[in-house]
Amino acid sequence: MLDSPGLDRFPFAQVAAWLARGEIVPFVGAGASRVGADGTKLLPDGRGLAQDLIKAMEGACPHGVGDDLAKVAQLYEKTAFDRSALYDHLHATFEREQLRKEPGDVARLLGRIPRQDAPLFIVTTNYDSFIERAFAAEGKPLCVITQNMRDPDGGGSQVSLILPGGAHELVPSAEFQWNESRFPRDCAFLFKMHGSVHKRDPGGPDDVIITEDDYIDFLVNAGKGMSAYFPPPSLTLAYKQRRFLFLGYSLYDWNFRAFLRMLVLRNALGRRDTKRHWAIQLDPHPVEVKLWEHRNVNVYDGDLKDFCARIRSAGAYER
């Protein structure tokens, strides 16, 4: 079985330089939002959120349901409460209760990357707005992009934008172009592929992917006619031209693996891709190392807090 090298063997200086030039796409997972800069817990992991939902359901939750988040969220929505109650719980957990907390190391790292007149593309499956807040704190322009992949009538053919400055727009996915003149040359583009819970009231169907039905809709819709629109074509092209840096992910998460498979099918990741990518993961299992390797991804064994400190130093990201 393959062993993974430690952070001492990671090419910090080169990766820091590529990040500043917008040549790397940070792919940010739940592990990157779990712990704050001071070491305090910011957000629950999937099991922790499942336990919170079970507790809220009280006796309405079947005994022995386990802590699979998609299954528990499905029961919360379909048997104990409803969709609006589920969204409100997520909004409280990932937005309202976090406003007094400082973003963690990964979000602050992304906000502090010095820009060299080049866009930075970021992808996340997280629902929280720590990255958005980190960019706002640094005064850096950011465009937030979501798609409603639960909508079978073409939700993926539309993209919802939060523009630098806070204005909202809904535009056809095929028409969205990140290099339009209205975006600053150093603008960052955050694609929240599982939706966002930043609004107190979504004002209609939300775009959050969390329940079993959500994931089924997501996979079905992404695999049929609208697949050409997810991610938006201009973003897919940008991803193909860049390397990926995976932070806070495990390949044991099959939902994440499903999205990676989409990238493979779009020739943005995998054996047909000649570029090398990286993943930072604490104590990765040898099986995961092998799975990453099949996608041209080198996995490094290390803590994200240590990684962020070392890449900030290598890239002179400190203020």
C-alpha positions as CSV (number, residue, x, y, z in Angstrom):
1,M,0.0,0.0,0.0
2,L,1.1,3.6,-0.6
3,D,2.3,5.8,2.2
4,S,1.8,9.6,2.1
5,P,4.6,12.0,2.6
6,G,4.5,14.6,5.3
7,L,4.4,18.4,4.9
8,D,8.2,18.6,4.9
9,R,8.1,17.3,1.4
10,F,5.4,19.7,0.1
11,P,6.5,22.3,-2.5
12,F,5.3,25.3,-0.5
13,A,7.1,28.0,-2.4
14,Q,5.9,26.9,-5.9
15,V,2.3,26.3,-4.8
16,A,2.2,29.7,-3.1
17,A,3.4,31.4,-6.2
18,W,0.9,29.6,-8.4
19,L,-1.9,30.5,-6.0
20,A,-1.0,34.2,-6.3
21,R,-1.1,33.9,-10.1
22,G,-4.5,32.2,-9.9
23,E,-3.1,28.9,-11.4
24,I,-4.4,26.7,-8.6
25,V,-8.1,26.0,-7.6
26,P,-8.5,25.5,-3.9
27,F,-11.2,22.9,-3.3
28,V,-12.4,23.5,0.3
29,G,-14.2,20.8,2.3
30,A,-15.9,20.6,5.7
31,G,-12.6,19.9,7.5
32,A,-11.4,23.3,6.6
33,S,-14.3,25.1,8.4
34,R,-14.4,22.9,11.6
35,V,-11.7,24.6,13.7
36,G,-11.1,28.4,14.2
37,A,-7.8,30.2,14.1
38,D,-7.6,30.1,17.9
39,G,-8.2,26.3,18.0
40,T,-11.9,26.6,19.1
41,K,-14.6,24.5,17.4
42,L,-16.5,26.5,14.7
43,L,-18.8,24.1,13.1
44,P,-20.0,20.5,13.6
45,D,-18.8,17.8,11.3
46,G,-21.3,15.6,9.4
47,R,-21.8,13.3,12.3
48,G,-22.2,16.2,14.8
49,L,-24.8,17.9,12.6
50,A,-26.7,14.6,12.3
51,Q,-26.7,14.3,16.1
52,D,-28.0,17.9,16.4
53,L,-30.9,17.1,14.1
54,I,-31.7,13.8,15.9
55,K,-31.8,15.8,19.2
56,A,-34.1,18.4,17.7
57,M,-36.5,15.6,16.5
58,E,-36.7,14.1,20.0
59,G,-39.1,11.1,19.9
60,A,-39.9,11.6,16.2
61,C,-36.6,10.1,15.2
62,P,-36.5,6.3,14.8
63,H,-34.3,4.6,17.3
64,G,-31.0,3.4,16.0
65,V,-31.1,5.6,12.8
66,G,-27.3,6.2,13.1
67,D,-25.4,9.4,12.3
68,D,-25.5,9.4,8.5
69,L,-26.2,13.1,7.8
70,A,-28.1,12.6,4.5
71,K,-30.4,10.0,6.0
72,V,-31.0,12.0,9.2
73,A,-31.7,15.2,7.3
74,Q,-34.2,13.2,5.1
75,L,-36.1,12.1,8.3
76,Y,-35.9,15.6,9.7
77,E,-37.5,17.1,6.6
78,K,-40.0,14.3,5.6
79,T,-41.2,12.9,8.9
80,A,-40.6,15.2,11.9
81,F,-40.7,18.7,10.3
82,D,-40.5,20.2,6.8
83,R,-38.0,21.8,4.4
84,S,-38.3,25.3,5.7
85,A,-37.5,24.0,9.3
86,L,-34.5,22.1,7.9
87,Y,-33.2,25.2,6.1
88,D,-33.8,27.4,9.2
89,H,-31.7,24.9,11.3
90,L,-28.9,25.0,8.8
91,H,-29.1,28.8,8.6
92,A,-28.8,29.0,12.4
93,T,-25.9,26.5,12.5
94,F,-23.8,27.7,9.6
95,E,-24.6,31.4,9.4
96,R,-26.4,33.1,12.3
97,E,-24.5,31.4,15.1
98,Q,-21.1,32.0,13.4
99,L,-21.3,35.8,12.9
100,R,-19.4,36.4,16.2
101,K,-16.7,33.9,15.3
102,E,-13.6,34.6,13.3
103,P,-13.1,32.6,10.1
104,G,-10.6,29.7,10.4
105,D,-7.1,29.4,9.0
106,V,-8.1,28.1,5.5
107,A,-10.6,30.9,4.9
108,R,-8.2,33.6,6.1
109,L,-5.4,32.1,4.0
110,L,-7.6,32.4,0.9
111,G,-8.5,36.0,1.7
112,R,-4.9,37.0,2.2
113,I,-3.4,35.5,-1.0
114,P,-1.8,38.5,-2.7
115,R,-3.4,39.0,-6.2
116,Q,-1.3,39.5,-9.3
117,D,-4.0,40.8,-11.6
118,A,-5.4,37.3,-12.1
119,P,-8.6,35.7,-11.0
120,L,-8.7,33.1,-8.2
121,F,-11.2,30.2,-8.6
122,I,-12.4,28.4,-5.4
123,V,-14.8,25.5,-5.1
124,T,-16.4,24.4,-1.9
125,T,-19.1,21.9,-0.7
126,N,-19.5,23.9,2.5
127,Y,-22.7,25.9,3.4
128,D,-21.1,28.5,5.6
129,S,-19.9,32.0,4.6
130,F,-16.5,32.0,6.3
131,I,-14.7,32.4,3.0
132,E,-17.0,35.3,2.0
133,R,-16.3,37.0,5.4
134,A,-12.6,36.5,5.1
135,F,-12.5,38.2,1.7
136,A,-14.6,41.1,3.0
137,A,-12.2,41.5,6.0
138,E,-9.3,41.9,3.5
139,G,-11.2,44.1,1.1
140,K,-10.8,41.6,-1.7
141,P,-13.4,41.3,-4.5
142,L,-15.4,38.1,-4.5
143,C,-18.2,36.7,-6.7
144,V,-20.2,33.9,-5.1
145,I,-21.8,31.4,-7.5
146,T,-24.5,28.8,-6.8
147,Q,-26.8,26.6,-8.9
148,N,-30.1,24.9,-7.8
149,M,-29.3,21.3,-8.9
150,R,-32.4,20.1,-7.1
151,D,-34.6,21.7,-9.7
152,P,-35.5,19.2,-12.4
153,D,-36.9,21.9,-14.7
154,G,-33.6,23.5,-15.5
155,G,-32.2,24.9,-12.2
156,G,-28.7,24.0,-13.3
157,S,-29.1,26.1,-16.5
158,Q,-29.2,29.2,-14.3
159,V,-26.6,30.5,-12.0
160,S,-27.2,32.7,-8.9
161,L,-24.5,35.4,-8.4
162,I,-23.6,37.5,-5.5
163,L,-21.4,40.2,-7.1
164,P,-18.6,42.1,-5.5
165,G,-20.4,44.8,-3.6
166,G,-23.4,42.5,-2.7
167,A,-25.8,42.8,-5.6
168,H,-27.7,39.6,-6.6
169,E,-28.2,38.4,-10.2
170,L,-29.7,35.3,-11.9
171,V,-28.2,34.6,-15.3
172,P,-28.1,31.7,-17.7
173,S,-25.3,29.3,-16.9
174,A,-24.1,29.2,-20.6
175,E,-23.9,33.0,-20.7
176,F,-22.0,33.5,-17.4
177,Q,-18.4,34.6,-18.2
178,W,-16.0,35.3,-15.4
179,N,-13.8,37.5,-17.6
180,E,-16.5,40.1,-18.2
181,S,-15.2,43.7,-17.9
182,R,-17.5,44.3,-14.9
183,F,-15.4,42.0,-12.7
184,P,-12.1,43.3,-11.4
185,R,-9.0,41.6,-12.8
186,D,-8.1,40.3,-9.4
187,C,-11.7,39.1,-8.6
188,A,-12.1,35.7,-7.0
189,F,-14.9,33.3,-8.0
190,L,-16.3,31.0,-5.2
191,F,-18.4,28.2,-6.6
192,K,-20.6,26.7,-3.8
193,M,-21.6,23.5,-5.4
194,H,-23.9,22.3,-2.6
195,G,-25.6,25.6,-2.1
196,S,-25.5,28.2,0.6
197,V,-27.6,29.1,3.7
198,H,-26.6,32.7,4.0
199,K,-30.1,34.0,3.6
200,R,-32.5,34.0,6.6
201,D,-35.3,33.3,4.1
202,P,-34.3,31.9,0.7
203,G,-37.4,33.5,-0.8
204,G,-38.4,30.3,-2.7
205,P,-36.8,26.9,-3.2
206,D,-33.4,26.7,-1.7
207,D,-30.3,25.3,-3.4
208,V,-29.0,23.3,-0.5
209,I,-27.9,19.6,-1.1
210,I,-28.1,17.7,2.2
211,T,-30.8,15.1,2.3
212,E,-30.9,11.7,0.5
213,D,-33.4,13.1,-2.0
214,D,-31.3,16.1,-2.6
215,Y,-28.3,14.0,-3.5
216,I,-30.4,11.8,-5.8
217,D,-31.7,15.0,-7.6
218,F,-28.2,16.4,-7.7
219,L,-26.8,13.3,-9.4
220,V,-29.7,12.7,-11.7
221,N,-29.8,16.3,-12.9
222,A,-26.1,16.6,-13.2
223,G,-26.1,13.4,-15.3
224,K,-28.7,14.4,-17.9
225,G,-29.2,17.3,-20.3
226,M,-28.2,20.0,-17.8
227,S,-24.9,18.4,-17.1
228,A,-23.3,20.7,-19.7
229,Y,-24.3,23.6,-17.4
230,F,-22.8,22.2,-14.2
231,P,-20.4,23.7,-13.3
232,P,-21.0,26.7,-15.6
233,P,-19.1,26.1,-18.8
234,S,-16.8,29.1,-18.3
235,L,-15.8,27.8,-14.9
236,T,-15.3,24.2,-16.2
237,L,-12.9,25.6,-18.9
238,A,-11.0,27.5,-16.2
239,Y,-10.7,24.4,-14.0
240,K,-9.3,22.3,-16.9
241,Q,-6.5,24.9,-17.3
242,R,-5.5,24.8,-13.6
243,R,-4.3,22.5,-10.8
244,F,-6.4,21.6,-7.8
245,L,-5.5,21.9,-4.1
246,F,-7.9,19.8,-1.9
247,L,-8.3,21.0,1.7
248,G,-10.5,19.3,4.3
249,Y,-11.7,16.4,2.2
250,S,-11.8,12.6,2.6
251,L,-12.4,10.3,-0.4
252,Y,-14.5,8.1,1.9
253,D,-17.2,10.8,1.3
254,W,-19.0,9.3,-1.7
255,N,-20.8,12.6,-2.4
256,F,-17.5,14.3,-2.9
257,R,-16.2,11.4,-5.0
258,A,-19.3,11.8,-7.3
259,F,-18.3,15.4,-8.0
260,L,-14.7,14.3,-8.7
261,R,-16.1,11.8,-11.1
262,M,-17.8,14.7,-13.0
263,L,-14.5,16.4,-13.2
264,V,-12.9,13.3,-14.6
265,L,-15.6,12.9,-17.2
266,R,-15.1,16.6,-18.2
267,N,-11.3,15.8,-18.5
268,A,-10.5,18.3,-15.7
269,L,-9.0,15.6,-13.4
270,G,-7.7,12.1,-13.7
271,R,-5.3,10.0,-15.8
272,R,-6.0,11.8,-19.0
273,D,-5.0,15.1,-17.3
274,T,-1.3,15.7,-17.4
275,K,-1.3,18.1,-14.5
276,R,-0.4,17.1,-10.9
277,H,-2.7,18.1,-8.1
278,W,-2.4,18.0,-4.2
279,A,-4.5,17.1,-1.2
280,I,-3.7,17.8,2.5
281,Q,-5.2,15.3,4.8
282,L,-4.3,14.3,8.4
283,D,-3.5,10.6,8.8
284,P,-4.9,9.5,5.4
285,H,-5.6,5.8,5.0
286,P,-3.5,4.0,2.5
287,V,-6.6,3.1,0.5
288,E,-7.4,6.8,0.2
289,V,-3.8,7.6,-0.9
290,K,-4.3,5.0,-3.7
291,L,-7.6,6.5,-4.7
292,W,-6.1,10.0,-4.9
293,E,-3.2,8.7,-6.9
294,H,-5.6,7.4,-9.6
295,R,-6.7,11.1,-10.1
296,N,-3.2,12.4,-10.4
297,V,-3.4,13.8,-6.8
298,N,-0.5,13.7,-4.4
299,V,-1.8,13.4,-0.8
300,Y,0.3,14.9,2.0
301,D,-0.2,13.9,5.6
302,G,-0.6,17.0,7.6
303,D,-2.7,19.3,9.8
304,L,-4.4,22.2,7.9
305,K,-3.4,24.7,10.6
306,D,0.3,23.8,10.1
307,F,-0.2,23.8,6.3
308,C,-1.7,27.3,6.3
309,A,1.0,28.7,8.5
310,R,3.8,27.3,6.2
311,I,2.3,28.4,2.9
312,R,1.6,31.9,4.3
313,S,5.3,32.1,5.2
314,A,6.5,30.7,1.9
315,G,4.3,33.1,-0.1
316,A,4.8,36.1,2.1
317,Y,1.0,36.3,2.7
318,E,1.4,37.9,6.1
319,R,0.4,41.5,6.5
